[in-house]
Each structure stands twice: as C-alpha cells, then as structure tokens.
C-alpha cells in the first residue's frame, strides 16, 4: 500500500467525489413551481397530499405533516397523554431530540443502554429501568436499522406502556414486512437535509389510532380543534404549538417520496458491495443486520475494533476518520455523535427549565443518579463509531464503491502509523 495522504502520499481519489443531495429532477421542479405560483403557501393542498401519500407508502392510517422530525416526536408525547412527572425510557445513545422532547413535555427521561448490534435500546435492560412512574418507551431506529422492536413491543404490552418509535432516520426499514412506524402506538419521521427522503426540513407524525391522531393534531396547531383547512374559531382548547409545515416544502417532499424506493434500493446495493470489499479490514466492524430485518442504510455505520487498542480508542477513531478524509472522502465521512445522551449538559445538570425542573416537579419521583459507567455499550459505540452518509445514495457503480473501499483498506494497512 502506498503512503497515506496524511503522511504525504497520493490520495485514492485524485478528484474528490461530489454528490448533490437530494437529487432534484424535473418532477420535483414541476411540483415546487406549481406550489410557488399557487394560492396557498401555508398549509395547502400539497401538505394534505403529502400526508396521504406518505401514510399510504408507510402503511399507516393517519399522518400529520410537521415542520421537523423533532416536532413530530414531541407530538408523539402529547398523543400518548404523557405529562408532568411521567418517566419515559429512552436509549442512552441517539440524537439529542430523542430525549429532549421528553423534557419539552415536562416528563423525565430515564436512560437505558443500547444493544451492540442494532444500536437500539436494549430490551434486556428495560426491566431495570421501569418503575411505577414509567408511562412510555421511545425506541430509536438509527441509520436505517430497526431496533429489537418485537421484544420491546412485548415488554411495553406487559407493563401497559406506550411505545413511541423515533423512525426519523429509517424510512422504509421493516421487520417481518411490517415497516417501522407501525410497531408502536405512534411514530415520527424526519425529512431534513441528510435523510433518505429530503424536503429541506420537515417531518411526519404517524399513527394507526384515531384518538392519538386527533390529540396530536390539536397539539400541532395552537391547541385548536379545527385544522387550517376548516373554518377555525381561533380558540385554544389545550396547550399547543405551531408545528405545521408549508406547501412549498410539502411539494418538494412529495417529489422525493416518489423516488424513495429507488434511493433505498441504491443504498442497499452499495452497502452490500462495500461490505463485501471491507471484510479484509481487521480494524473495523461492519454494519450488522438482524435476521428478518430490512435495513435501508441511510448511513453506513462502521466501528473501530475496540480490541485493537487498550486505550485512547476515541483518539485513534478520530485519526482514522481524518486519514479517510485525506484520501478524498472529506465531507462524506463523519462521527455522527460524540456524546452519549446522559453525558450532555442538559441532562447532567437536571435544570432544563430552571430551578431543577422538571426533575424537581412535585409529581416527579426521586430518581437514582445515572452515571456514564452505567451505559458501557453506548459509550463504546460512541467512542468507536463513524459513518458514510449520503455518498452511498448514488446509482450503483462498482468501480466507485471499489475506490471507497480502497480508502479504508489503505488506512487499515497503515493503522500503526496513525498514533506514531
């Protein structure tokens, strides 16, 4: 292997690859321009169509178009009736909003370590976290990989808990042909810049239960009972936010939704090719698929083998990523999350609203202090993982995937040099 680019060698990619995401075509342009020259730029016909088309695509009965995946996830808390002092079990590793939405609704997040293969909340640890105050579980399906949803669903039913799916990253993923977003009582999807379905920034709340749909819709629009398509009385009947999306964004989302199955197929083909090439790399652990799971690889997540070094694995991971970037993949590889959720200041300080709230709320139970050492799998994954993002959403090209693999193989062969 030639010298690493970080040490003065020639990079694998002489011209760094460029991929514009999302891929925009005439169909997107026509939908957006029709909206632009239309009469309703707020909650218009494209918003309604997007809801109907997404619910049909994902096999849900009801859908509400929101301005973000975080908004949709917050609406899940409202729809389930979680409230002041209720405890919600959440994974110790995820995006921050998986847990901050719990605080937004004046509930208490209780962290549970993740399972190594799926990177989702570990169903075997839920028993240790549940209490008389537990009201719901939020399960995050990360990077297009479903969590152990069957076991989690069984646990939720046993303890009569609401099950909320954070499916923001896993459009189209399924278990036993049942798509994520249909296993729990309700779910949230995101359509921001990095997602397989991109609308710029938007989201979707989905459920198969009419009462949850109606509760979420009031919360979505100022606490009103009538939505923007009806003759509104402008009266707030309950606490509500303004989480609606807009017609232009929805038009763009509709165009991208039509191509979602093609994008997912490309991601899966490219991920399979790349994994086949990378089996010879002893320093990295490849993505894992559970039996009967359909993974969409919205991000291709790798982990530095934690057994190759006894200490400073986090620093070696960062050096590994820097070396891959130098081989021509800058902007296409990243460390997705550098902190586990319990380590983030908002949760450690226990002072989200000031004066210790919501933890000091009179309705909140006294919680056992949760420290980082109680989440060893989450911490190890956080310290060793990195991912390729949108680069695998290009049309399948074996030579291109070979070049990507060559970057990893080259750095893997020079691993000892990174710490020198």
C-alpha positions as CSV (number, residue, x, y, z in Angstrom):
1,X,0.0,0.0,0.0
2,X,1.2,3.5,-0.9
3,X,1.9,6.1,1.7
4,X,-1.1,7.6,3.5
5,X,-2.2,11.0,2.1
6,X,-1.9,12.4,5.7
7,X,1.8,11.4,5.6
8,X,2.5,12.9,2.1
9,X,1.2,10.1,-0.1
10,X,-1.2,10.5,-3.1
11,X,-4.9,10.2,-2.2
12,X,-7.0,7.4,-3.6
13,X,-9.4,9.9,-5.1
14,X,-7.4,12.3,-7.3
15,X,-10.6,14.3,-7.7
16,X,-12.8,14.2,-4.6
17,X,-16.3,12.7,-5.4
18,X,-19.2,15.2,-5.5
19,X,-22.8,14.1,-4.8
20,X,-25.5,16.7,-4.7
21,X,-28.2,15.5,-2.2
22,X,-31.1,15.3,-2.7
23,X,-31.2,14.5,-6.4
24,X,-33.5,17.1,-7.9
25,X,-35.2,16.5,-11.3
26,X,-38.0,18.0,-13.5
27,X,-40.7,16.2,-11.5
28,X,-39.5,18.0,-8.3
29,X,-39.3,21.3,-10.1
30,X,-42.8,21.0,-11.5
31,X,-44.3,20.2,-8.1
32,X,-42.5,23.1,-6.4
33,X,-43.2,25.6,-9.1
34,X,-46.9,24.7,-9.1
35,X,-46.9,25.4,-5.4
36,X,-44.9,28.6,-5.8
37,X,-47.5,30.0,-8.2
38,X,-50.4,28.6,-6.3
39,X,-52.7,30.5,-3.9
40,X,-51.9,28.8,-0.5
41,X,-48.3,29.0,0.8
42,X,-49.2,27.9,4.3
43,X,-50.9,24.6,4.9
44,X,-52.0,24.0,1.4
45,X,-53.1,21.1,-0.9
46,X,-49.5,19.7,-1.1
47,X,-49.4,19.3,2.7
48,X,-52.6,17.2,2.6
49,X,-51.4,15.2,-0.4
50,X,-48.0,14.6,1.3
51,X,-49.8,13.2,4.4
52,X,-52.0,10.9,2.3
53,X,-49.2,9.7,0.1
54,X,-46.8,9.1,3.0
55,X,-49.3,7.2,5.1
56,X,-50.1,5.0,2.1
57,X,-46.4,4.4,1.4
58,X,-45.6,3.6,5.0
59,X,-48.9,1.7,5.6
60,X,-50.2,4.0,8.3
61,X,-53.9,5.0,8.8
62,X,-53.1,8.6,9.8
63,X,-50.3,11.1,9.1
64,X,-49.7,14.8,10.0
65,X,-47.1,16.8,8.1
66,X,-44.9,18.8,10.5
67,X,-42.0,21.3,10.3
68,X,-39.4,18.8,11.6
69,X,-38.9,15.3,12.9
70,X,-38.4,16.7,16.4
71,X,-41.8,18.3,16.2
72,X,-43.4,15.0,15.2
73,X,-41.7,13.2,18.0
74,X,-42.9,15.9,20.5
75,X,-46.4,15.3,19.2
76,X,-46.0,11.6,20.0
77,X,-45.5,12.5,23.7
78,X,-48.7,14.6,23.5
79,X,-50.7,12.0,21.7
80,X,-49.9,9.3,24.3
81,X,-51.0,11.6,27.1
82,X,-47.6,11.6,28.8
83,X,-47.4,14.5,31.2
84,X,-45.9,16.2,34.3
85,X,-43.6,13.8,36.2
86,X,-44.1,10.8,34.0
87,X,-41.0,8.8,33.2
88,X,-40.1,7.8,29.6
89,X,-37.5,5.2,28.9
90,X,-35.1,6.4,26.1
91,X,-31.9,5.0,24.6
92,X,-28.6,6.3,26.1
93,X,-27.3,6.8,22.5
94,X,-29.3,8.7,19.9
95,X,-29.7,12.2,18.6
96,X,-30.4,14.7,21.4
97,X,-34.0,15.3,20.5
98,X,-34.9,11.7,21.2
99,X,-34.6,12.7,24.8
100,X,-35.1,16.5,24.8
101,X,-38.7,16.1,23.5
102,X,-39.4,14.3,26.8
103,X,-38.3,17.4,28.7
104,X,-40.3,19.6,26.3
105,X,-43.4,17.8,27.6
106,X,-42.4,18.1,31.3
107,X,-41.6,14.4,31.6
108,X,-38.5,12.7,32.9
109,X,-36.1,10.8,30.5
110,X,-34.8,7.6,32.0
111,X,-31.8,6.3,30.0
112,X,-31.3,2.7,29.0
113,X,-28.1,1.3,27.4
114,X,-28.2,0.2,23.8
115,X,-27.7,-3.2,22.3
116,X,-24.4,-3.6,20.3
117,X,-25.6,-5.0,17.0
118,X,-28.7,-2.9,16.4
119,X,-27.5,0.2,18.2
120,X,-31.1,0.4,19.5
121,X,-32.3,0.4,23.1
122,X,-31.5,-3.0,24.8
123,X,-34.8,-4.8,25.6
124,X,-32.9,-7.0,28.1
125,X,-32.3,-3.9,30.3
126,X,-35.7,-2.4,30.3
127,X,-36.7,-4.3,33.4
128,X,-34.0,-2.5,35.4
129,X,-35.3,0.9,34.3
130,X,-39.1,0.6,34.5
131,X,-40.9,1.9,37.6
132,X,-44.4,2.7,38.8
133,X,-44.0,6.2,37.2
134,X,-43.0,4.9,33.7
135,X,-45.5,5.8,31.1
136,X,-43.8,5.2,27.7
137,X,-40.8,3.9,25.8
138,X,-39.1,5.8,23.0
139,X,-37.3,3.4,20.7
140,X,-34.9,4.9,18.1
141,X,-34.3,3.1,14.8
142,X,-30.9,4.6,13.9
143,X,-29.3,4.9,10.5
144,X,-31.9,2.7,8.7
145,X,-31.5,-0.2,11.1
146,X,-34.6,-1.3,13.1
147,X,-34.1,-1.9,16.8
148,X,-35.2,-5.1,18.6
149,X,-38.7,-3.9,18.1
150,X,-40.6,-7.2,18.7
151,X,-39.1,-7.7,22.1
152,X,-39.6,-4.1,23.1
153,X,-43.2,-4.2,21.9
154,X,-43.7,-7.3,24.1
155,X,-42.2,-5.5,27.1
156,X,-44.4,-2.4,26.5
157,X,-47.5,-4.6,26.4
158,X,-46.6,-6.5,29.5
159,X,-46.2,-3.2,31.5
160,X,-49.0,-1.4,29.7
161,X,-46.6,1.3,28.4
162,X,-47.0,3.4,25.3
163,X,-44.5,2.6,22.6
164,X,-43.2,5.5,20.6
165,X,-41.0,5.0,17.5
166,X,-38.3,7.5,16.6
167,X,-38.1,6.5,13.0
168,X,-36.6,9.8,11.8
169,X,-33.6,8.0,10.1
170,X,-35.2,4.8,8.9
171,X,-37.7,5.5,6.2
172,X,-38.7,2.2,4.6
173,X,-37.0,-0.1,7.1
174,X,-39.1,-3.0,8.2
175,X,-39.2,-6.2,10.4
176,X,-41.2,-9.2,9.1
177,X,-42.6,-6.9,6.3
178,X,-44.0,-4.5,8.9
179,X,-42.5,-1.1,8.4
180,X,-41.1,0.9,11.3
181,X,-43.7,3.4,12.3
182,X,-46.3,0.6,12.6
183,X,-45.0,-1.3,15.7
184,X,-45.7,1.3,18.3
185,X,-48.7,3.5,19.2
186,X,-47.3,6.4,17.1
187,X,-44.0,7.4,15.4
188,X,-42.0,10.3,14.0
189,X,-40.2,10.6,10.7
190,X,-37.8,13.4,9.6
191,X,-37.2,14.9,6.1
192,X,-34.3,17.1,6.7
193,X,-31.2,17.6,4.5
194,X,-29.5,14.3,5.4
195,X,-32.5,12.0,5.3
196,X,-33.3,9.4,2.5
197,X,-36.4,11.4,1.9
198,X,-35.4,15.1,2.0
199,X,-37.8,18.0,1.9
200,X,-35.3,20.6,3.2
201,X,-36.6,20.4,6.7
202,X,-39.9,18.8,7.7
203,X,-41.3,15.7,9.4
204,X,-44.3,13.4,9.7
205,X,-46.3,12.2,12.7
206,X,-47.9,8.8,12.0
207,X,-50.3,6.5,13.9
208,X,-52.9,3.9,13.4
209,X,-55.1,5.1,16.2
210,X,-57.7,7.8,15.6
211,X,-57.8,9.2,19.1
212,X,-54.0,9.7,19.0
213,X,-54.3,11.4,15.6
214,X,-56.9,13.8,16.9
215,X,-54.9,14.6,20.1
216,X,-51.7,15.2,18.1
217,X,-53.5,17.4,15.6
218,X,-54.7,19.8,18.3
219,X,-51.2,20.0,19.7
220,X,-49.8,20.6,16.2
221,X,-51.8,23.7,15.6
222,X,-52.1,26.1,18.6
223,X,-54.3,23.8,20.7
224,X,-57.2,24.4,18.3
225,X,-59.8,21.7,17.5
226,X,-60.2,22.7,13.8
227,X,-57.3,22.5,11.4
228,X,-56.3,25.1,8.9
229,X,-58.4,23.6,6.1
230,X,-61.6,24.2,8.2
231,X,-63.4,27.3,9.4
232,X,-61.3,27.9,12.5
233,X,-62.7,29.6,15.7
234,X,-59.2,30.6,16.8
235,X,-59.7,29.3,20.2
236,X,-57.0,27.3,22.1
237,X,-58.7,24.4,23.9
238,X,-55.4,23.0,25.2
239,X,-51.7,23.7,25.2
240,X,-50.5,23.7,21.6
241,X,-47.5,24.6,19.4
242,X,-47.2,25.7,15.8
243,X,-45.7,22.6,14.3
244,X,-47.2,22.8,10.8
245,X,-45.2,22.6,7.6
246,X,-45.8,24.6,4.5
247,X,-47.0,24.0,0.9
248,X,-43.6,24.5,-0.8
249,X,-41.8,22.1,1.5
250,X,-44.5,19.5,1.2
251,X,-44.4,19.8,-2.6
252,X,-40.7,19.1,-2.6
253,X,-41.3,16.2,-0.1
254,X,-43.9,14.7,-2.4
255,X,-41.4,14.7,-5.3
256,X,-38.7,13.0,-3.2
257,X,-41.2,10.4,-1.8
258,X,-41.9,9.1,-5.3
259,X,-38.2,8.3,-5.6
260,X,-37.7,6.8,-2.1
261,X,-37.9,3.2,-3.1
262,X,-35.2,3.7,-5.7
263,X,-33.0,5.5,-3.3
264,X,-33.4,2.7,-0.7
265,X,-32.5,0.1,-3.3
266,X,-29.4,2.0,-4.3
267,X,-28.3,2.4,-0.6
268,X,-28.7,-1.4,0.0
269,X,-26.9,-2.4,-3.2
270,X,-24.0,0.0,-2.5
271,X,-23.8,-1.0,1.2
272,X,-23.7,-4.7,0.2
273,X,-20.9,-4.1,-2.3
274,X,-18.9,-2.0,0.2
275,X,-19.2,-4.6,2.9
276,X,-18.0,-7.4,0.6
277,X,-14.8,-5.4,-0.1
278,X,-14.2,-4.4,3.5
279,X,-14.2,-7.9,5.1
280,X,-10.4,-7.9,4.9
281,X,-10.1,-4.9,7.1
282,X,-9.3,-6.2,10.6
283,X,-9.5,-2.8,12.3
284,X,-13.2,-2.1,11.6
285,X,-16.5,-3.8,12.4
286,X,-19.0,-3.8,9.6
287,X,-22.8,-2.9,9.9
288,X,-24.9,-5.7,11.3
289,X,-28.3,-6.8,10.1
290,X,-30.6,-8.8,12.4
291,X,-32.5,-11.8,10.9
292,X,-35.8,-10.8,9.3
293,X,-34.8,-7.1,9.4
294,X,-34.8,-4.9,6.2
295,X,-32.1,-2.3,6.8
296,X,-32.1,0.8,4.5
297,X,-28.5,2.1,5.3
298,X,-29.5,5.7,5.5
299,X,-26.0,5.9,6.9
300,X,-23.3,3.2,6.6
301,X,-22.0,2.9,10.2
302,X,-18.6,1.4,10.9
303,X,-16.8,0.9,14.3
304,X,-13.2,0.7,15.0
305,X,-12.5,-2.7,16.5
306,X,-12.3,-2.0,20.3
307,X,-9.9,-4.9,20.8
308,X,-7.1,-3.4,18.7
309,X,-6.0,-0.9,21.3
310,X,-6.3,-0.9,25.1
311,X,-6.7,2.8,25.5
312,X,-7.2,6.0,23.5
313,X,-9.6,4.3,21.1
314,X,-11.5,7.5,20.7
315,X,-8.4,9.4,19.5
316,X,-7.5,6.5,17.2
317,X,-11.0,6.7,15.7
318,X,-10.7,10.4,15.1
319,X,-7.3,9.9,13.4
320,X,-8.7,7.1,11.3
321,X,-11.6,9.4,10.1
322,X,-9.1,12.2,9.3
323,X,-7.0,9.7,7.3
324,X,-10.0,8.6,5.3
325,X,-10.9,12.2,4.6
326,X,-7.5,12.9,3.3
327,X,-7.8,10.0,0.8
328,X,-10.5,12.1,-0.9
329,X,-13.7,11.5,1.2
330,X,-13.8,14.8,3.1
331,X,-17.4,15.7,3.6
332,X,-18.6,12.1,3.1
333,X,-17.4,10.6,6.3
334,X,-18.2,11.8,9.8
335,X,-18.5,11.0,13.5
336,X,-22.3,11.2,13.9
337,X,-22.5,11.6,17.7
338,X,-19.6,12.5,20.1
339,X,-21.6,12.3,23.4
340,X,-24.0,9.8,24.8
341,X,-27.2,11.4,25.9
342,X,-26.7,11.1,29.7
343,X,-23.4,13.0,29.3
344,X,-25.0,16.0,27.7
345,X,-25.2,19.1,30.0
346,X,-29.0,19.5,29.8
347,X,-29.4,16.0,31.4
348,X,-26.5,16.1,33.7
349,X,-27.4,19.5,35.2
350,X,-31.1,18.4,35.7
351,X,-32.2,22.0,35.2
352,X,-33.9,22.2,31.9
353,X,-36.5,24.9,32.9
354,X,-34.5,26.4,35.7
355,X,-35.0,25.7,39.5
356,X,-34.3,22.0,38.8
357,X,-37.5,21.4,36.7
358,X,-38.8,19.0,35.5
359,X,-36.8,16.7,37.9
360,X,-37.9,18.7,41.0
361,X,-41.5,18.8,40.0
362,X,-43.8,17.7,42.9
363,X,-45.2,14.9,40.6
364,X,-41.7,13.5,39.8
365,X,-40.4,10.6,41.7
366,X,-36.9,10.6,43.2
367,X,-34.6,9.1,40.6
368,X,-31.4,7.1,41.2
369,X,-28.5,9.0,39.8
370,X,-27.5,7.8,36.4
371,X,-23.8,8.0,35.6
372,X,-21.8,7.3,32.5
373,X,-20.4,4.0,33.7
374,X,-23.9,2.5,33.6
375,X,-24.0,2.8,29.8
376,X,-20.9,1.0,28.7
377,X,-22.2,-0.2,25.3
378,X,-23.5,3.3,24.4
379,X,-20.1,4.8,25.4
380,X,-18.1,2.3,23.5
381,X,-20.2,2.7,20.4
382,X,-20.0,6.5,20.7
383,X,-16.2,6.3,21.0
384,X,-15.5,3.9,18.2
385,X,-18.2,4.6,15.5
386,X,-18.2,6.8,12.3
387,X,-20.2,6.7,9.2
388,X,-20.5,7.4,5.5
389,X,-23.6,9.5,4.8
390,X,-25.2,10.4,1.5
391,X,-22.3,9.1,-0.7
392,X,-24.0,5.6,-0.9
393,X,-27.1,7.2,-2.4
394,X,-25.6,7.4,-5.8
395,X,-26.7,5.0,-8.6
396,X,-24.8,1.7,-8.0
397,X,-21.3,1.8,-9.6
398,X,-18.9,-1.0,-8.7
399,X,-15.7,1.0,-9.6
400,X,-16.8,3.9,-7.4
401,X,-17.5,1.6,-4.5
402,X,-14.1,-0.1,-5.1
403,X,-12.4,3.3,-4.7
404,X,-14.3,4.0,-1.5
405,X,-13.2,0.6,-0.2
406,X,-9.6,1.2,-1.2
407,X,-9.6,4.3,1.1
408,X,-10.5,2.1,4.1
409,X,-8.2,-0.8,3.1
410,X,-5.3,1.6,2.7
411,X,-5.8,3.3,6.1
412,X,-6.4,-0.1,7.7
413,X,-3.0,-1.3,6.4
414,X,-1.2,1.7,7.9
415,X,-3.1,1.8,11.2
416,X,0.1,1.6,13.3
417,X,1.3,4.8,11.8
418,X,-1.7,6.9,12.9
419,X,-0.7,7.0,16.6
420,X,3.0,7.5,15.8
